[in-house]
């Protein structure tokens, strides 16, 4: 198995056809076809099914593709690292960010980072746990800033706690039940979960296991914050949000905190990196600016009740 074959698998999968992939890679289509055929023969596996609409990965091809993505990410990181060590100020860093991280940490951290690395391409991907950590492990992103649970200390990731996130239940001020005092009073209402139901904004997350209340009768998983706001305004649904995020969006959207008596859990907002995949010099410096920004927020008394820039 050769690197150009691994690169071809990724390009064909993402382009959806041999022709488009050949254009991206700067190769001829016959050359690309021959390369994949040789790879399939060497591993005794059919990687692509040819269909009238293009190519699709086989089951085995899907597994190979995921490995290929990780390998190519490592190759690109190695290329960036070598160049940056020689003085090159370009490259690429991919960061998975939660709404709180994207609002109060990344703007200042990135502003400081740009003074040294003006040409580095930064990808900020809105993503929450557990998808964020899955993508980190697969090398689709270089680091994660967001709320994550306590993970296995001997696992494949390093979790650095930056500060705690307070959680609140939010709804629209026109919701007749916006003054509810107990979670049980809301079990028959419509709920929106920001992200996966295994994530920190879910009523089904492990941190809620100690609360005795019926599961909601209906809920909607939504990964877009703007869509969540629109849904709350239109449907008077309830949603678990960080208090920091609530303070940012509530004034202009008529949202209020439901004053339930139960104590809601806190989640640590953390910087998560891979143990076995070192950051490039540029990514490592961005991580340092992220830590400094978080430290400054904590020293300034940043909490769910604070209104920071």
N, C-alpha and C positions, 0 to 999 in steps of 0.2 A: 504494500500500500504506500503510495507516494503522496507528497504534500499537494501536488497539482491536482491529483484525483480527489483528495479531500476537499480542496477548494472548489472543485467543479461540482461536487455533490451539494454543497451549500448554495452555490450560485444558481444551479438548475432548480433547486427546490424553491428558492426565493423568487426567481424570475418566472417560474411556471412553465418554462419551455427551454429546449436546447438552443433554439435560435436566439432568444433574448439573452440567455446566459452567455452564449458565445460572444455577443456584442459587448456585454459587461466586462468579460474577461479579456477581450481583445484576441480571441482565438477564432478559428473557423469552426463551423458546426460539425463537419466530418471529424475534425481532430477531437472535439469534445465527445462526440459519440463513441469514437474509438477508445478514448480514455476511460469512459464509464464502462464500456463493454469489457475492457481488460480488468477493471476493478471488480466487476461482478464475477468474472471468471476466477479471479484470484481468491475471493472470499466465499465463492460458491453461494452467492446470494443475488436474487433479483432485487435491485434497489428501486427502480422506477417502473410503474405501469404506464404504458402509452395509451392515451385516450383521445377522442376527437377534440376535447377541450384543452389538451396539453398533457403534461405528465403529472403523475401522483406518486407519492412514496408508498411502497409496500409496507407491511407491518415491520419487517426487518429493516427496510430502508429508513423508517422513522427513527428507529433506535440508532442506526448508523449516523443519521443526520444530526441528532442531538450531540453525539460524540464529536462529530465533525465541527459543529459550531463552537464547542469548547476548545478544540484544538486550534481553530482559526483565530479565536479570541486571544488565546495565549500567544500565538505567532504575532498577531498585531501588537499586543502589549510588549512583547520582546523587542519588536522593531522600534516602537515608540521609546522604550527604555534606553536602548542603545543610542538612538539619535539624541535623546534628551541629555544623556550623560556626556555627549560630545558637544553640547551647547545649543542644540535645536530647540526652539521654543514653541513647536507645534505638537500635534498629536491629537488624541481623543480620550475623553473621560466620560463614562456613562454612570449617572447617579440615579438611583431610585429614591424618590422623595414622597413623603406624606404631605398632606395639606399644611400642617403646622410647620414642618421643616421647610417647605417651599415658601411659606409666608414670612417667617421670622428668622430663619437661619441662612438660607441660601442667598438672598439678595446681598447682604453685607459680606458674607464669606466670598461670594463670587466677585464682588467689587474689589476686595483686597487681593484676591487671586490674580485678577486680570493685570495688576500692576507688574507682575513678574512673567505671566504667561498669556500674552495678548492674542496669540494665534491658536491656542488649543481649542479644539471643538468640544463643547460641553453638551451632552445630552441629559436633560432632566426629564425623567420618566415618572409620571404620577402612578404610583403603585403602592399597595398595602400588603402587610403580612396576611397569609403565608406566601402569596405569589412573589413578593419581593425577595424573600430568602431563597425561594426555589430558583428564581432567575439569577441570583447571586451565585448560587452553587453551580449553575449551568454556564457561568461566565458571560451571561447576556448583559450584565451590568457589573460595574467595578466596586460599588459600595452602596449601602442603603442607609438612609436617615429616616427613621420612623419608629412608631411604637411596635415593639415586638415582645413576646413573652420571654420568660427565662428559658434559654435554650441550653442544651447539653454542653457543659463546659469542655467536654472532650470531643465535641463534634467538629465539623469542618469550618465553622465560622467563629469569628471573634466579635463579641457584643460589648460595646462600650456605652454604658449608661451616661446620657447627657443631662437629663432632668426628667422629673415625673410630669405626666399629663393628667390633669383632672378631667373626669368625664361628667357630662350632664345629659339629661333627656330634654330634647328641644321639640317644640311644635310651633304652630302659628298662633298668634295672639287671638285670632277669631275662633280657634278650636274650643268648643264648649267645655272640654275636659282639660284645659291647659292649667287648671289649678288642682289637679288630682294629687292626692297625698300618698297613695300607695301604688306599687307596681301592679298589684292584683286588680286594681280598678282599670288598668289599661290592657289587660290580656286579650280583650275582644276587639281592640282597635287595630287600625292599619299601622304597620311598622315598616320603616325603611332601614336597611342595613347598609352602611357605607363600606363597600368592599365585600369580601367573602364572609360567609357566616361562621367561618373559623377564625376570623380576624378580630382585632381589638374593638371595632365598633359594633360587634355583634352581641346580641343578648344571649347567644348560645356559647360565647367564649368561656373558657375555663374559669376566669375570674368571677363569673356570675354563679358558679356552681353552689356557692354558699347561700344564695338568696332563694328563699322559698316563695316561688310564685309560678303560676301556670305559664307555659310557653304561649306566645301570641298565636292567635288563630290564623293570621295571614301576615306575610312580610314580603318586601321587595328588595332584592339585592341590587345595588346601584353603585357603579364605580366612578361616576361623574358628580363632583360636588355641585356644579351648576344645575344639573338635573335634579339632584336631591332637594335643592332650595326650591326649584319650581314645583316639585311634587308636594313638598310640605305646604307651600302656599296654596296649591290647588286642591289637595285632598285632605288637608289637616291631619296628616299622618304624624307619627312620632318617630324620632331618630336619636340614637345615641351619638353624641359628638364630643370632641374635646372642648373643654371650657375655653381654652386659648383660641380655638378656631371659632367657637360660637361668638366670642367677643369681637372677632373680626368681621363676621358676616351679619350678625343679628340686627344692628341698628338700621340698615337699609332694606331689610327684608321682613320686618314684622315678626321676628322669631322671639320666643320667650322660653325661659327655663321652667320646666315642670317641677314644682317643689315637693317631690316625693320624699318620704321620711327615711327610706332605706339609704344606707351609705353605699355609694357606687364605687367600683374599683378604680384604682389609678393604674396607668400603664407607663413604663419607662420609655421615653423617647431616646433611641440609641443610634449610635453609628456602628454599622455592621460591615465587616470585611471578611475576606476569605483567609483562612490560616495558611493554606498551601499556595496561594497565588499572590505574591507581593505586588503592592501598588507601584506603578511607574512613578518617577520623580514628580511629574506634574500632579498625578492623582494623590500622592502622599502629601504634597503641599496643600492641595485643596482640602484634604482631610484635616490638616492642621488648622486651617482657617475656620473650618466647621467647628472644631473643638474650641477655638478661641471665642467664636461668636456665642456658642452655648455657655461658656464660662462667664462671659460678659453679661449675658441675660440672667444667669443665676445670681451673680453679684449685684445686679440691679434690682433684685427682688422679683424676678419674673415668675408669675404664677397664673393660675386661672383667672385671678381678679385683676391682673395687670393689663394695661393697654400700652403695648410697646409699638415702636415704629414699624 
